[in-house]
Amino acid sequence: MTTVIEVIYENGVFRPLVEAGFKEHHRYRVIVEEPAAESEARINGDAGDKMAPEEPKRDFTLEMRWLSQHRHEYAGQYVALDDDRLVSHGTDGREVYRQAQAAGVKHPFMAHIEPADALPFGGW
């Protein structure tokens, strides 16, 4: 049998807000669900100082333009870009990313450039 009741948590104990008719000293399994208004407030950023500020959305127009202009020069390699500036490139993506961060770019735009004659990957 499943019964849904409203409770309040006080002094380390869940206290029913209505008469529930439960047996004394009987063991029950409790599923805790926050009221929708409190959950939405947390999701929508109304949870106070605990939430990190949202970073602004990035526009990748400069990076995409750079890729279209220089793709042929870096076939088979990873590139790390900061706007329209090449920061690092090579065949090891992790190393390229590390080099970009070492150069002071906190969030580099990373791309792997497939050779122009590469067959498309179809998977299984």
C-alpha positions in Angstrom: 0.0 0.0 0.0 1.3 3.5 -0.8 0.2 6.6 1.1 1.2 10.1 0.3 1.1 12.7 3.1 2.6 16.1 3.7 5.3 16.2 6.4 7.5 18.8 8.0 11.1 18.2 9.1 11.8 19.6 12.5 14.5 18.7 15.1 15.7 15.8 13.0 12.2 14.2 12.7 9.6 14.1 9.9 6.3 15.1 11.5 3.1 14.4 9.5 0.9 17.5 8.9 -2.3 15.3 8.9 -3.4 12.3 10.8 -2.0 9.4 8.9 -3.2 6.4 10.8 0.2 4.7 11.0 0.9 2.0 13.6 3.2 2.9 16.5 6.8 1.4 16.3 6.1 0.0 12.9 8.8 0.4 10.3 7.9 2.3 7.0 9.9 3.2 4.0 9.9 7.0 3.3 10.5 8.6 -0.1 11.4 12.3 0.3 10.2 14.7 -2.4 10.6 18.5 -2.3 7.6 20.6 -3.1 7.7 21.7 -6.7 8.0 25.4 -5.9 11.2 24.9 -3.9 12.7 22.7 -6.6 11.9 25.2 -9.3 13.4 28.0 -7.2 16.6 26.1 -7.0 16.6 25.2 -10.7 15.8 28.8 -11.7 18.5 30.3 -9.6 16.5 31.6 -6.6 18.4 29.5 -4.1 20.5 32.4 -2.7 24.2 32.6 -2.6 24.8 28.9 -3.0 24.4 28.8 -6.7 27.4 29.7 -9.0 26.8 32.6 -11.4 25.9 31.4 -14.9 28.6 32.0 -17.5 27.5 33.9 -20.6 26.8 31.9 -23.8 29.8 31.9 -26.1 29.6 32.8 -29.8 31.9 30.5 -31.9 31.6 32.5 -35.1 35.3 33.4 -35.1 36.5 29.8 -34.3 34.3 28.4 -37.1 35.6 30.9 -39.6 39.2 30.1 -38.6 38.5 26.4 -39.1 37.0 26.9 -42.5 40.1 29.0 -43.6 42.8 26.8 -42.1 41.4 23.3 -42.1 43.7 22.0 -44.8 46.8 23.1 -42.9 46.1 20.9 -39.8 44.5 17.7 -41.2 44.6 14.8 -38.8 45.4 17.1 -35.8 43.7 18.7 -32.9 43.6 22.4 -32.7 43.0 24.7 -29.7 41.7 28.1 -30.5 41.0 31.3 -28.6 38.6 33.2 -30.7 40.4 33.3 -34.1 43.9 32.7 -32.7 45.5 29.3 -32.9 46.9 28.5 -29.5 48.1 25.0 -29.9 48.0 22.0 -32.3 49.1 18.4 -32.5 48.0 14.8 -32.7 47.4 14.3 -28.9 44.2 16.1 -27.9 45.0 16.1 -24.2 48.4 17.6 -24.8 47.0 20.3 -27.1 44.5 21.2 -24.4 47.2 21.3 -21.7 49.3 23.6 -23.8 46.4 25.9 -24.4 45.7 26.2 -20.7 49.4 26.7 -20.0 49.3 29.6 -22.5 46.6 31.2 -20.3 43.5 30.2 -22.2 41.0 29.0 -19.6 38.5 27.4 -22.0 40.0 26.8 -25.4 37.8 25.8 -28.4 39.0 22.3 -29.3 38.5 20.6 -32.6 39.9 17.5 -34.4 40.3 18.2 -38.1 39.7 15.1 -40.2 41.7 14.8 -43.5 39.6 15.9 -46.5 39.9 12.4 -48.0 38.9 10.6 -44.8 35.9 8.2 -45.1 32.9 9.1 -42.9 32.6 7.0 -39.7 29.3 5.1 -39.8 29.6 2.9 -36.6 27.9 -0.4 -36.2 
